[in-house]
Amino acid sequence: MRLLRHPLVLAGLAILALLAIGEAVAPGFAGAGQLRSQFVIAAMLGVIAAGQNLVILAGREGIDLSVGAMLGLGALVAGNVMDGDNAMILAGLGAAVAVTGAFGLLNGLGITILRIPPLVMTLGMAGVIQGLLIILTSGRPSGRAAPALTRFIIDPLVAGIPGLVFVWAGLAVLLIWFLRRSRAGLNIYAIGTNQEAARLSGVPVTATRVLVFALSGAFSGITGFLILGYTQSVFIGVGNAYVLPSIIAVVIGGTPLSGGTGGYTGTIAGAILLTLLQSLLNAMAIEPFGRQIIFGLVLIGLMLIYGRQDRLRV
Amino acid sequence: MTEAAAPAPESRPPLRIRWALAFVVFAVFFAVNAWLQPSLLTARVLTSNLTSFLPLVLVAIGQTYVVLAGDIDLSAGAIIALVNVSVVTLIEQAGGSGGAIALGLAAGIALGILCGLLNGLLVAVLRLQAIVTTFATSIVFGGIALWILPQAGGSVPQAYWRGYAGGLGPVKLTVILFLVALGTAILFSRMRWYRHLLAIGGNRLGAFQSGLAVTRQRVISYVLCGLFAALAALCLVGETASADPLLGPSFTLTSISAVVLGGTALAGGRGGVIGSILGALTLGLINNIVFFAKLPYVTQDLVKGLIILAALAGGILGARR
């Protein structure tokens, strides 16, 4: 029974249930071709949720509402550096990560040194970046993905699995290792659990907190780069649809918003779960508003199962 | 447990300081606006500004109660959307008479309260995390709004928007509504439950242990937020004379900005409604300033974003002195 209440087990069961329902509603839903495209979409949510995961783990009301704007910025920078040239793919990725990482760093500095609450700082930063995007593009789509990048992301690479999914898997292994085995990763849990205790035991609290926000920026930039590759050109508001889903993937993956506990394994399950749910609703022949209502109700249901906080005790 | 923990101490002095700071920020932006737009200081322009800021002022008041209790309501904008389309549709279906308008107003307010109650039950009674839960309910409310009215449209009878644009003698109805909202907020802040709300937001466990009805107070704060969001929606109907399911959502994050600009701590327990009202007015003035500064169109959003970020950061830094 205890095992059943583990977020990861629950998310896994929910994923299997969604696949079964999907197959019953729309035969072929759990087929290889469908699953492949599902995983590509889940990977993009999974990468942006990785940064969100680190920020939330570090606690102190950690949350990053600027990931969507940074995603748009990353896509814009990558697209203009690449401009359809296969030789510039890595340069495009590097430029996107450098720029969004720098904005993430600014978030971190504002939150630690000026002590602005994360929600306020990242909300304000999102407004600034959106304004910057309008100036840079005059509101028109700008920049093109390199054709090889698009093929890498969509087409099967090995054993019918697209390259993007391997990238996500590699990133996941790295991140899980980082969180469980590296000093910096353990520091994130330490400041998320009890910042004062962490400080007293010599954890560089400020540096760690700045790091998680910078990494969140970098992961948003990577996601922008990937989405650009997936859709070939993007509009500046592309990231807005990712902000709250990135938080929800983390929370239904078992990392509470209070931080200090959880990890990326659950977030992977959360990202897959959210993606399957969306696509199941799309596969069902119901009106868009009906899909939206069911989506919201399922989220509340998921939260009811294991997103509950402890009862206040005397 | 034989002895109750000490109740959270009163925090009157810092409360006033926060309010004063929000006022200084407001005054600075007001002066800049008046400098760029000399006609601001006429009664007509002041009234029309107040009319366009009123919906945000109302949502910001409601959001403040939730934030003071240590929670947050990301569904306020969706409640506005839902009430907006419901009221217009209901008045149309009921025939558009005076009675239909009264029915629409009452139903809109009841609907807002109901939405707030649902949020309160999920967050306070079932103990779900506020940010994610109210985001989920916002998806549901927004979906129902689209179900009722898939795209902007509909219209309310002339009596509705004529009445909204009217007034008592020379004083516009919107000015009266603003003053009533302000008066209600001041009245509420002198009541006992408001003190309890501050205590709960400041130290939830401590408040619970000293016997305060924590769960009930948190539900009440969500109900108030739903109520004020509904009032904002009714004002929007009066202003636009039609319904738009996509009009509401932008109010959610703006209302939180207004609350923070007003000096209320997002962690709960410190701040107040008057600050939020000033914060909402300040955000409206920033829009005016960016418009009247005659900046190139493409740079307006960046300048606005930078001013808001600076004002938020400045307010938080100033409050700490």
Contacts between the chains, C-beta under 8 A, distances in Angstrom:
chain1	res1	chain2	res2	distance
A	61	B	266	7.0
A	61	B	267	6.9
A	63	B	131	7.2
A	65	B	253	7.9
A	110	B	313	6.7
A	114	B	313	5.9
A	114	B	316	7.5
A	114	B	317	6.3
A	115	B	316	7.3
A	115	B	320	7.5
A	116	B	312	7.0
A	116	B	313	5.4
A	116	B	316	5.4
A	117	B	260	7.6
A	117	B	265	7.8
A	117	B	266	5.0
A	117	B	267	7.3
A	117	B	316	7.4
A	119	B	256	7.5
A	119	B	266	5.9
A	120	B	257	7.8
A	120	B	260	5.1
A	120	B	266	6.7
A	120	B	312	5.3
A	120	B	316	7.1
A	121	B	309	8.0
A	121	B	312	7.9
A	121	B	313	7.7
A	123	B	253	6.1
A	123	B	256	7.2
A	123	B	257	6.8
A	124	B	257	7.8
A	124	B	305	7.1
A	124	B	308	5.9
A	124	B	309	3.5
A	124	B	312	5.2
A	124	B	313	7.3
A	125	B	309	6.7
A	127	B	301	7.6
A	127	B	304	7.1
A	127	B	305	3.5
A	127	B	308	5.8
A	127	B	309	6.7
A	128	B	302	6.6
A	128	B	305	3.9
A	128	B	306	5.7
A	128	B	309	5.6
A	129	B	305	7.6
A	130	B	301	6.1
A	130	B	305	6.6
A	131	B	299	7.6
A	131	B	300	7.6
A	131	B	301	3.6
A	131	B	302	2.9
A	131	B	303	7.0
A	131	B	304	6.6
A	131	B	305	4.2
A	131	B	306	7.4
A	132	B	302	5.4
A	132	B	305	7.9
A	134	B	298	5.5
A	134	B	301	5.0
A	134	B	302	7.0
A	135	B	298	5.1
A	135	B	299	5.7
A	135	B	301	8.0
A	135	B	302	5.6
A	138	B	298	5.6
A	139	B	298	7.5
A	244	B	74	8.0
A	244	B	135	5.1
A	247	B	131	7.1
A	247	B	132	6.6
A	247	B	135	7.7
A	248	B	132	5.9
A	248	B	135	7.2
A	248	B	136	8.0
A	251	B	129	6.6
A	251	B	132	5.0
A	256	B	129	6.8
A	257	B	129	5.2
A	257	B	131	6.0
A	257	B	132	7.1
A	287	B	147	7.5
A	288	B	146	7.0
A	289	B	143	4.8
A	289	B	144	7.3
A	289	B	146	3.9
A	289	B	147	4.2
A	289	B	150	7.2
A	290	B	143	7.3
A	290	B	147	7.3
A	291	B	143	7.7
A	292	B	139	5.8
A	292	B	140	7.7
A	292	B	142	6.5
A	292	B	143	3.4
A	292	B	146	6.8
A	293	B	139	7.6
A	293	B	140	5.4
A	293	B	143	3.7
A	293	B	144	6.3
A	293	B	147	7.2
A	295	B	139	5.9
A	295	B	143	7.8
A	296	B	136	4.9
A	296	B	137	6.6
A	296	B	138	7.6
A	296	B	139	3.4
A	296	B	140	3.6
A	296	B	143	6.3
A	297	B	136	7.9
A	297	B	140	6.1
A	299	B	132	7.4
A	299	B	135	7.8
A	299	B	136	3.9
A	299	B	139	7.0
A	300	B	122	6.6
A	300	B	128	7.5
A	300	B	133	6.7
A	300	B	136	4.8
A	300	B	137	7.0
A	300	B	140	7.6
A	303	B	128	4.7
A	303	B	129	7.0
A	303	B	132	6.2
A	303	B	133	5.9
A	303	B	136	6.9
A	304	B	126	6.5
A	304	B	128	6.9
A	307	B	128	5.6
A	307	B	129	5.7
A	307	B	132	6.7
A	307	B	133	7.8
A	308	B	126	6.7
A	308	B	127	4.9
A	308	B	128	6.2
A	309	B	127	4.5
A	309	B	128	7.5
A	309	B	129	6.7
A	310	B	127	7.5
A	311	B	127	6.8
A	312	B	204	6.7
A	312	B	205	6.0
A	312	B	208	4.3
A	312	B	214	6.3
A	314	B	1	4.4
A	314	B	208	7.2
A	314	B	209	5.6
